[in-house]
Amino acid sequence: MKGSYAPMSVMKRVSLIFKSKANKALDRMEDPRETLDYSYQRQLEMLQKVRRGVADVATSRKRLELQMNQINQQSGKLEKQARDALGAGREDLAREALSRRQSAQGQLSDLQAQYAQLQGEEEKLTLASQRLQTKVDTFRTRKETIKATYTAAEAQTRINEAFSGISEEMGDVGMAIQRAEDKTAQMQARAGAIDELLASGALEDASGMPRDDIQAELDRMGAGGSIDLELERLKGELAGGEAPKEIGAADGAGAAAAEPPAAASATEPAEPAEPPKRDDGA
Amino acid sequence: MIIRILGEGQFRVDDATAAELQALDVDVESAVERNDQGALTAALGALLVRARQGTPLPPDSLEPSDVIIPYEDATIDEVRKLLTDEGLIPG
């Protein structure tokens, strides 16, 4: 049973597909030297492509990082709002803030999972890029040796060997790039959606209430509180009649009781002001 | 035998390991045939764990592999495409 499967095994068939790709590419070439140079060009292009891939994944990862920070801040703000609301005796508001905080935390752990995934992708692609670089270097050396040393018949065999080895690597790296690009594109679509969410305030607004209404309510309460205090103060002043007003006035002047000295001192500055004028005149 | 794990690189394994890998590969095959993604992921996982115990080929090697194992999180669809000429392999 096993024997009948083995020749058609998945891993064998995949390798045959890779080999057939390499052979087709080889067959297209007429001159072995052309094969070597053409393949080397393709390798350099692939190296550039994989490096771009690494950079793209890194950019996506950084964008996620930024979003995670934003959501973290939002979560901290909501916690503070919950505390403020509780301090003001508004348990309903505190509850609302905490429920939004929970939803922000949910988004955050979602992003953290994506972040880990992108990090893994970046790592894999970086390694792939290093592997390919080493192989391309080896290929270049071997290419020059083959060109310089061997007879045409020998060259063909050696070219085929080198070519199928590097071509397999190229196929692998090409797929890795494709996969990383697909993943990055998916993440970017999601990241775009989260940016929109953040911008619209929907993350602060788990309940469909107007944006940041918790803060508005807290502000209103704060403002209301200080207006009440103002009112109390004014009421107190009015209720106290004339006397409190005078006391207020006296307080305002600070040294109202010392009016005569103040008047005296008022004349004094006038005098020193004159000498400078004289100086100017002189 | 030289094996390549897609996205991870190449390893050299001895004959005993190669035989084990081939046995594990049967599960991959049948998971694909049965269209069973869970079984595929499990079978690939087992295959890869064993394959990674091989000796990594030096980075400057240009040797082609005898067999190629799909990446760990491959879907049924992706494995199927890997098995066709028009599949996932670029160029």
Interface residues (C-beta under 8 A of the other chain):
Chain A: K2 Y5 A6 M8 S9 V10 M11 K12 R13 V14 S15 I17 F18 K19 S20 K21 A22 A25 R42 K124 L127 A128 Q130 R131 T134 K135 D137 T138 F139 R142 E161 A162 S164 G165 I166 E168 E169 M170 G171 D172 G174 M175 A176 Q178 R179
Chain B: I3 R4 L6 G7 E8 G9 L21 Q22 A23 D25 V26 V28 E29 V32 L47 P59 D60 S61 L62 E63 P64 S65 D66 V67 I68 I69 P70 Y71 V79 L82 L83 T84 D85 G87 L88 I89 P90 G91
